[in-house]
Amino acid sequence: MAAGWFVDTVVPALIVTSIVCLVGYALLARLVYDYIARNYGDLLPQRDSWVQGDDIAMGFVTALGHINRTGGWRRIESVFWRRLYLLNRALGWIGSIALAIFLAGFFV
């Protein structure tokens, strides 16, 4: 009974949540990265590897991770862009957690 409910209700919700959140995360990450690159270029990491900053490898995601770790996002003066940055982080976490719960369902 519980397994049927999980498969019929929770699994589709987790799949849709993870896809929507992670696609939204990728799109917002590019938008926020472009804003930061234009207005706060000193927040971007120096190119330590070939991945950072390369569009083809989605290096903008690693650049936002660097900005998150250093706390440089707090320097963004515009409330709109700061909230968009925080929304982007939340979407990434929600999508990742939904995907992890979906994958964990295979081990139960």
C-alpha positions as CSV (number, residue, x, y, z in Angstrom):
1,M,0.0,0.0,0.0
2,A,2.7,2.5,1.0
3,A,4.9,1.4,-2.0
4,G,2.1,2.0,-4.4
5,W,1.4,5.5,-3.0
6,F,5.1,6.3,-3.2
7,V,5.4,5.2,-6.8
8,D,2.1,6.7,-7.9
9,T,2.3,10.1,-6.2
10,V,5.7,10.9,-4.7
11,V,8.0,9.7,-7.5
12,P,6.3,11.8,-10.3
13,A,6.3,14.8,-7.9
14,L,10.0,14.4,-7.2
15,I,10.9,14.0,-10.9
16,V,9.0,17.1,-11.9
17,T,10.3,19.1,-9.0
18,S,13.9,18.1,-9.7
19,I,13.7,18.8,-13.4
20,V,11.9,22.2,-13.0
21,C,14.2,23.3,-10.2
22,L,17.5,22.3,-11.9
23,V,16.5,23.7,-15.3
24,G,15.4,26.9,-13.6
25,Y,18.7,26.9,-11.6
26,A,20.8,26.6,-14.8
27,L,18.9,29.5,-16.4
28,L,19.0,31.7,-13.4
29,A,22.6,30.9,-12.8
30,R,23.5,32.2,-16.2
31,L,21.5,35.3,-15.7
32,V,23.0,36.1,-12.3
33,Y,26.5,35.2,-13.6
34,D,26.2,37.7,-16.5
35,Y,25.0,40.4,-14.1
36,I,27.9,39.8,-11.7
37,A,30.4,39.6,-14.5
38,R,29.2,43.0,-15.8
39,N,29.0,44.8,-12.5
40,Y,31.1,43.0,-10.0
41,G,33.9,41.4,-12.1
42,D,36.2,41.3,-9.1
43,L,33.9,38.7,-7.4
44,L,34.6,36.2,-10.1
45,P,37.4,33.7,-9.4
46,Q,40.7,33.8,-11.2
47,R,40.8,31.0,-13.7
48,D,42.3,28.1,-11.6
49,S,41.0,25.5,-14.0
50,W,39.7,25.3,-17.6
51,V,36.2,24.9,-16.3
52,Q,35.7,28.2,-14.6
53,G,34.2,30.8,-16.9
54,D,33.7,28.5,-19.9
55,D,30.2,28.5,-21.2
56,I,30.4,25.2,-22.9
57,A,31.3,23.4,-19.6
58,M,28.8,25.5,-17.6
59,G,31.7,27.1,-15.7
60,F,29.4,29.9,-14.6
61,V,27.9,27.4,-12.1
62,T,31.4,26.9,-10.5
63,A,32.0,30.6,-10.5
64,L,28.7,31.1,-8.6
65,G,29.8,28.4,-6.2
66,H,33.0,30.3,-5.6
67,I,31.1,33.5,-4.9
68,N,28.9,31.6,-2.5
69,R,31.8,30.1,-0.6
70,T,33.6,33.4,-0.3
71,G,30.5,35.3,0.7
72,G,31.1,37.9,-2.1
73,W,27.4,37.8,-3.0
74,R,26.7,40.0,0.0
75,R,28.4,42.9,-1.9
76,I,25.6,42.9,-4.5
77,E,23.9,46.2,-3.8
78,S,20.7,45.7,-5.8
79,V,18.0,44.0,-3.6
80,F,16.4,42.5,-6.8
81,W,19.6,40.8,-7.9
82,R,20.6,39.7,-4.4
83,R,17.2,38.0,-4.0
84,L,17.5,36.5,-7.4
85,Y,20.9,35.1,-6.4
86,L,19.3,33.6,-3.2
87,L,16.4,32.2,-5.2
88,N,18.9,30.6,-7.5
89,R,20.6,28.9,-4.5
90,A,17.3,27.7,-3.1
91,L,16.3,26.3,-6.5
92,G,19.6,24.4,-6.7
93,W,19.1,22.9,-3.2
94,I,15.5,22.0,-3.7
95,G,16.2,20.3,-7.0
96,S,19.2,18.4,-5.6
97,I,17.3,17.3,-2.5
98,A,14.3,16.1,-4.6
99,L,16.7,14.2,-6.9
100,A,18.4,12.6,-3.9
101,I,15.1,11.5,-2.4
102,F,14.1,10.1,-5.7
103,L,17.3,8.1,-6.0
104,A,17.2,7.0,-2.3
105,G,13.8,5.5,-3.1
106,F,15.5,2.8,-5.2
107,F,17.5,1.6,-2.1
108,V,14.5,1.3,0.2
